Amino acid sequence: MEAWAAAALFFGGALCYRFLAILLDLGHMHNTIKSTTDQIVMLLISSAQDIAFIKSLKYETMKNMDMS
């Protein structure tokens, strides 16, 4: 095999490796971002439920104490 053909195969393999590594990195980043956004949504839902519960306790306490 001539040197130019060997060099072309080597650099072609290196470019393919970099391309596949970037694609895998993008896939992993997509999964991480999706997981993080799902967790953020669950945190917001939980916070909204807790705030609604605290408000109901507040109004129930005010009603029991004849404040309002």
HELIX and SHEET records of a PDB file:
HELIX    1   1 ALA A    3  ASN A   64  1                                  62    
END                                                                             
